[in-house]
């Protein structure tokens, strides 16, 4: 069975602080490998500029980056913390509901 990769939804700068705080409070740290397997890794690399970095600087080995699993507004999510900003990824079927709910 092929798992659908979680897609980027939002970041803490663009969303509700209470929802982000609840997500962070209920999170567990995961490995970069787990995040890469479950989420749209190419999008994450491009969003954070790692596709433009010199050789040797990689998202999965950057010690200033961490990867987490949690719930965002009651839906499973993964997120990256990069430069103290949380970037939230959710499954495609929940993404549409979460976008509608924010409108």
C-alpha positions in Angstrom: 0.0 0.0 0.0 1.4 3.4 -1.0 1.0 6.1 1.5 0.0 9.6 0.4 2.6 12.1 1.3 1.6 14.9 3.6 1.6 18.3 1.9 2.5 21.8 3.1 -0.4 23.7 4.6 0.8 26.7 6.6 3.4 28.1 8.9 3.2 29.8 12.3 3.6 33.2 10.8 0.5 32.8 8.7 -1.8 30.9 11.1 -3.5 31.1 14.5 -1.0 31.1 17.4 -3.3 29.0 19.6 -3.6 26.2 17.0 0.2 26.3 16.5 0.9 26.2 20.3 -1.5 23.3 20.8 0.3 21.4 18.0 3.7 22.1 19.5 2.6 21.2 23.0 1.4 17.7 21.8 4.3 16.9 19.5 7.0 14.3 19.4 10.2 14.7 17.6 10.8 12.4 14.6 13.8 11.7 12.5 14.4 13.5 9.2 14.1 10.0 7.6 10.6 9.6 8.9 9.6 13.1 7.8 11.1 12.5 4.4 9.2 9.2 4.0 5.8 10.7 5.1 5.9 14.3 3.6 6.6 16.2 0.4 10.4 16.4 0.9 11.0 18.2 -2.4 8.6 20.9 -1.5 10.1 21.3 2.0 13.6 21.6 0.5 12.5 24.2 -2.1 10.5 26.2 0.5 13.4 26.5 2.9 16.0 27.1 0.2 18.0 23.9 0.5 17.6 23.2 -3.2 19.9 26.3 -3.7 22.4 25.6 -1.0 26.1 24.7 -1.7 27.1 21.1 -1.5 27.2 19.8 2.0 24.4 21.9 3.4 21.3 19.6 3.5 17.9 19.9 5.2 18.2 16.4 6.7 21.6 17.1 8.3 21.2 20.7 9.4 21.5 20.7 13.2 19.4 23.9 13.4 16.4 22.1 12.0 14.0 19.6 13.8 11.2 17.4 12.6 8.0 16.6 14.6 4.7 14.7 14.5 1.6 16.0 16.1 -2.1 17.1 15.5 -3.1 20.4 13.9 -6.7 21.4 14.5 -7.5 17.8 15.3 -5.8 16.3 12.2 -2.5 14.4 12.1 0.4 16.5 10.9 4.2 16.6 10.6 6.1 19.9 10.9 9.6 21.3 10.6 11.1 23.8 12.9 13.5 26.0 10.9 14.7 29.4 12.2 12.1 29.2 15.0 9.2 28.9 12.4 7.0 25.9 12.3 6.1 24.7 8.8 3.0 22.4 8.9 2.3 19.4 6.6 -1.0 17.5 6.5 -2.5 14.7 4.5 -4.1 15.8 1.2 -7.6 14.7 2.3 -7.3 16.9 5.5 -5.7 19.8 3.7 -8.8 20.8 1.8 -10.9 20.7 5.1 -8.4 22.7 7.0 -8.2 25.4 4.2 -12.0 25.6 4.1 -12.1 25.9 7.9 -9.7 28.8 7.9 -11.7 30.8 5.4 
